[in-house]
Structure formats: C-alpha cells, structure tokens
Amino acid sequence: MPEQSFQDKTEPATPKRREDARKKGQVGKSREIPSVAVMGAGLIFFLLAGKKMTLSLGSMMQTVFRSIPSISSGDLNIVILGMDYLRFYMLLLFPVMLVLSVVALLSNVVQTGLIWSVEPLAPKASKINPVEGAKRIFSKRSLVELAKSIAKIIIVGWAAFSVLKGELDHLIQLTYQGKAQIMSYLAYTSIKVVGKSCVVIALLAILDYMYQKWEFEQSLKMTKQEVKDEFKQTEGDPLVKSRIKAIQREMARRRMMEEVKTADVVITNPSHLSVALRYDSMTMNAPKVVAKGADRIAFKIREVAKDHGIPLVENRSLAQNLYKSVDIGEEIPSSLYQAVAEILAYVYRLKGRTG
C-alpha cells in the first residue's frame, strides 16, 4: 500500500479502517511465501514424478529423431506431427503447472483469506506521473525492499555455493562416468541445491511475513483526530444526534400529553410525580398507564388534566409505585389492583354525582 507517515499515528486501526483497506486490496502479506511454496511444491513433484516425466520426454525425443527421414521425404505431414508433439508436451506439463498454480493460490489465501478487489488494477494518474514514480523508487519502502532482495540473493547464493563446494571432488570424477551416471549425478546435485535453497528461503519468508504484518499494522494506525472523524461518519455527529434525540423526546412528550386527555384519573405525589390511568373494561384486562412524569412534566400533566376535567387524586405511595414499576402503555401489576380499584370506584362515583 502507499507509504504513509507514521508520525502521530498512535491509535490502533478501527474495524472500519481495516475493512476499507481490505476492500482496496491492501493486506499484510509476504511475496516470499508464495515463492518458496511454489519452489518446494515443484521440488516435491519432481521427486515423485520426475523419473516418469524424464522417461516420457526421452521416448518422445527418440520418436522425433526417428521421424526426421520420413519428414524429409514427405511421407509425414510436419504440421500434423508438430500438433501431436505440442499436445504431448502440454499434457506432460499440465500436472506440474496445475500443482504449482494451486499451491501459489493457497499460499496467498492462507496469508490473507479470500479477497476480491479490482481497485489496485484501476488506472490512476499517479502511476504514470514521473514525480510520483521517482518518489516511489526512492521511498523508504523501496529501499527496504532493495536491501531485502540483495540480502536474499547473497544468502541463497551462499547456500547454493556451499552445496556445490562440497561436490567439487565428485565433479572431477564425472570425466570418467557415462552419460546416464552424469545425468543422474546432476539431477541429484540440483535437488540438493534447490532443497537447501528452499530451506533458507523459507526462513527468510517467515521473517519477511512478520515484518510485512508489522509494517502493515503500522500503516493502518490512526491519529486521534482520524478516530474522531471516523466516529462522526459512522455514528453521526454527537451534536446532531443529541438534537435528534431531543426532538424525539419532545414528540413523545406531545403524544403522551394527548393521551392524558383520554385518562380516567391522574394519581399524584404532591411534590413531583403524576401518573395518568385509563381503564376500559371492554378492551383492557387491567388499568393502563397512559402518561407519567416527574417535576416539570408532572405539573404539565396536571394542567392538561385540569383543562379536560380529569380528576386528580393524591396518593403518595401508589404514585411512586406506579411511576417506578409501570412503563407508559403497560397495564398495572396485580399487586396494585386493590389500590387502583378503590381510586377508580371513587372517581366513577364522583363522575356520577357531577353527571
């Protein structure tokens, strides 16, 4: 991913930051792991199937040389023969190419999981800008990658040389060996060189993977301001949210005051509580709290009740129990049936007298 300054980036990356980077194809991974995985898979494949492939290739080459006189005399069509040979080589190489492709794919999936992003392939003006290109070439990241490449060449070269150095005595003896022995020895030595190189590159790949993950985590870090800005984008501006909540509370309060007009009685605690109750025996199992409030809202409920001729009944303990245990829109609990029934009976008698 593009090099970023780590200055002041002290906060760990948020989940959204990580998800956005993943959508852009920016993940922490090592290019060395797929390389060593492909090399190791190729070595194992040739150890298991190399002899069979070599024999098949030798047999085909003999057939080619034997058919030269027939081609020269015109007895064989060189185009058809060429297509046959091409088909043979494709079938010979297909298994190894398939194995290496699968290993290369899996080595990347193991590091990053399944990821699909076309953004890295999108054309950007910065990619063809000479100034930006020069900055990338001489950036800290590029210099680190150059140093890693040089170190890898030196270390792998030393590993290969150490194998060949131990085989110098055997190389001299090859002048007295037959072709089969020479080919067998070269194959054996090549496998030793590649095998030791794989071990060395695997160790380097592990170190590189750890470094790449660390560097990626550093690049994802955020400043405190970036964290605040992201929070505003995802959760909304706190001021706006508080304003919305205030509007919602006001609307709910207005609806509640409208419900007060339908109440049968308002039970009060003279100091600061008011609870409005309504009961309809045809539709309700028990009286329901249609409004409640404390302090300023409690006195507003009382004003609305007085304006609409709804009785106010003072009962300190009942008002406190209803306010604490029953939410707006809920029916009262059975433990309060007796107390509420007495008040409703009183209210109904009062309404009967006034009627």
Secondary structure as GFF3:
##gff-version 3
##sequence-region A 1 355
A	DSSP	alpha_helix	15	23	.	.	.	ID=ss1
A	DSSP	alpha_helix	32	66	.	.	.	ID=ss2
A	DSSP	alpha_helix	68	73	.	.	.	ID=ss3
A	DSSP	alpha_helix	78	112	.	.	.	ID=ss4
A	DSSP	three_ten_helix	119	121	.	.	.	ID=ss5
A	DSSP	alpha_helix	125	128	.	.	.	ID=ss6
A	DSSP	alpha_helix	130	137	.	.	.	ID=ss7
A	DSSP	alpha_helix	140	166	.	.	.	ID=ss8
A	DSSP	alpha_helix	168	173	.	.	.	ID=ss9
A	DSSP	three_ten_helix	174	176	.	.	.	ID=ss10
A	DSSP	alpha_helix	179	220	.	.	.	ID=ss11
A	DSSP	alpha_helix	224	235	.	.	.	ID=ss12
A	DSSP	alpha_helix	238	260	.	.	.	ID=ss13
A	DSSP	beta_strand	265	269	.	.	.	ID=ss14
A	DSSP	beta_strand	273	278	.	.	.	ID=ss15
A	DSSP	beta_strand	288	294	.	.	.	ID=ss16
A	DSSP	alpha_helix	296	307	.	.	.	ID=ss17
A	DSSP	beta_strand	312	314	.	.	.	ID=ss18
A	DSSP	alpha_helix	316	325	.	.	.	ID=ss19
A	DSSP	three_ten_helix	334	336	.	.	.	ID=ss20
A	DSSP	alpha_helix	337	354	.	.	.	ID=ss21
###
